[in-house]
Amino acid sequence: MKDAALLLGISARQFKGFAAERKEGAAHAIQNAFHSVTVSDCSGWFRSCGYVL
């Protein structure tokens, strides 16, 4: 879960906040998490991997 949160550019605590007990809820939580990712989050992640944008 920590790796997924890092990939999404959010804290593990925020990611856990999106978690749900049911499959439908989990799918909705993941969708919400992806919608919270900004362009800045993505570019920052690629820069941290050594890519020049």
PELINQUI-V472337 format. One record per pair of residues at least 6 apart in sequence whose ideal C-beta (glycine too) atoms are under 8 Angstrom apart, sorted by the first residue. I is the first residue (numbers start at 1). J is the second residue. Records with the same first field share a line. If there is no record, write none. Layout:
# PELINQUI-V472337
I = J / J
This chain:
# PELINQUI-V472337
1 = 12 / 15 / 16
2 = 12
4 = 15
5 = 11 / 12 / 14 / 15
6 = 12
7 = 45
8 = 15 / 33 / 34 / 36 / 37 / 41
9 = 37 / 38 / 41 / 42 / 44 / 45
10 = 33 / 36 / 37
14 = 33 / 36
15 = 33
18 = 29 / 30 / 32 / 33
19 = 26 / 29
20 = 26 / 28 / 29
43 = 53
46 = 53
47 = 53
